[in-house]
Every structure is written in C-alpha cells, then in structure tokens.
Amino acid sequence: MPLIELEGVAKDFVVHRSAGLLRRDRITVQAVRDLTFSVERGTILGYIGPNGAGKSTTVKMLTGILVPTAGRVSVGGLVPWDERIALARRIGVMFGQRVQLWWDLPLVDSLELLRHMYRVPADRYRHTLASLREALELDPFIRTPVRQLSLGQRIRGELAAAMLHDPEILFLDEPTIGLDVVAKQRVREFLIRANRERGVTVMLTTHDLADIERLCSRILIIDHGRLIYDGDVNALKERYGTERVLVVDLEEPQGPLEVEGGRVIKVEGPRQWIAFERARTNAAQLAAAVATRANLRDLTVEEPEIDDVVRRIYLETRP
C-alpha cells in the first residue's frame, strides 16, 4: 500500500477583487485540479513547478493544514485533516523560511521543548539528538540563541527539529533556499543518510533543480494546479533533453568546425561547444569526426540542464 495517495484532488480558493468604488467581485481560483499520484515508502520525491503552481497547497493538504475541495487524500493510512494529531507524530515538516524554533532560546532548549510537545521518551530523545548532532554538526552552535544563528545553521536546526520525533515522512518546502554551496551539500547529505539509514520518505519542493538531480529518484512536475510529468530524472532528460553538447579543447584555436551531426554553438580560443541530437548521433562518433579535422587535446560531454528540460515541458503542455 502506498504511503501517500492522492486521487482526483482539487483545491479552490474564493477571493474578492475590487470591481469599482463600492463593488467587489467574488472569484474562485483553482489552486489544484484533478491531482492524482501515489508515493511508495522509502522514496525521495521531487515536487517542482513555478511559483503559484500548487506545490505548497498540495503539501498543506497532505499535512492536514488545508482541506481539499474534492478528491481523496491518505497519508500513512490517515486522512490528514481528520486525524491531525495522529499524523503529526508520524511526519516532519519544514516550510522554507518559516521558523518553528523559539527565536530567543538556545537551539538545544527549543529542541527540548519540542521533545515535550511530541512526547518523546527521554532515552529515545537523547539517542536521536546525539545522532542529529553528529549528522548535522550542531555542536558548535547548539547553545546559541536561534536569532544569532546564520541561515545555514538555522536550517540545520530546523531539520533537527523536524526529525526529532523520528518521523516516517519528511515534507520539505524549499529547504536549501538562500544557502551557500557548502551548506546545501551538508543538507543534501543529511537527507540521503536519513533516507538510507532510517528509511525516511522525503517529499521535497524546491526551485533548486540541483537538489532534484542529486537527491530524487522520482520527480513530479506541476503547472497551474495540474500534474504534467511523473517519472525519474533520467527519463525526463531522455524524453525532453534531446540535445547534448560535446566540449572539445583543440591544440590550436581555429574557426568553428563543420562536422556532420553537430553544430558549433560557442567558441572560446581553442575550446568549442558542439551541440548534437542524442537520437541522431553519439558523442563517440562526433568526437571521431572532430579528430579528422583538428588535433584534439581534451573533450567532455555536457548533459542538458534540467531547468532547460523543465522549461520545454512547460512550453509544450501549456494551452
């Protein structure tokens, strides 16, 4: 049985807009429409889409914050909005920049308060906290007030708070937003470890497509409240990322090379970027053709950027 199930889910919001000096129109906005998918236990799922696509609305329905207008939702066999207390014990949630820690308290005191809120036994709390301190490297700032933490430190503290009661499912909304490269990598390594060692199922919404490529075994793409892609990242690239790039370093600079099956899209000194269609030729054939026209020093193959792939899906699926 899937751990998360949505079937025919829709969510409408009613908004009022000014239509004159003394008049307001009542408008129904469809945030999510006919959303159907399921998530198996132990999956790291990427859930992406542009701003306003319906990502956060979906997560809020899955965590019981919002009630859908139509459709069926099940998380761990529970109906989220009807069984919120039972569900809260089984899920961890982190909503981007929204703080769940106490601003003026040291991080360790916030975690202690959360232990009591979740009713985590003392022995289990000590064991879990020791594991989190090691995995997230909390010790250098665990006794620092939250308001004095850097963004990267606070995000690690928020992750510890979300994992303190050892949840089965972790919902993360933009967990690496604003972080530097080192901090992002630390968060990614923690999530991979939590998934492998504890079997935690992770649903990740993000605009950072590098997170998706490095973490997720499966990706869902939503646009204007409807699901437009469900599959793995490699299949996404195979279907929509049809163009690859061969980067060649020549012994001497020269003009753009003319080779069958490829076209030069950029030249910088002795380096040239040659685009080619994956279905028509392969990198080895193209490299051999280049070698007949110039002396090669080095070469690499660049795969399509996933953001370009996603942009192409949006363009193809929008009315």
PyMOL commands that set and color helices and strands:
alter all, ss='L'
color gray80, all
select helices_A, chain A and resi 55-62+84-88+107-118+122-136+139-141+146-148+151-163+181-198+209-215+233-240+283-291+306-317
alter helices_A, ss='H'
color red, helices_A
select strands_A, chain A and resi 4-18+24-39+44-48+70-75+91-95+169-173+201-205+218-223+226-231+243-250+263-268+271-277+296-302
alter strands_A, ss='S'
color yellow, strands_A
deselect
rebuild
show_as cartoon
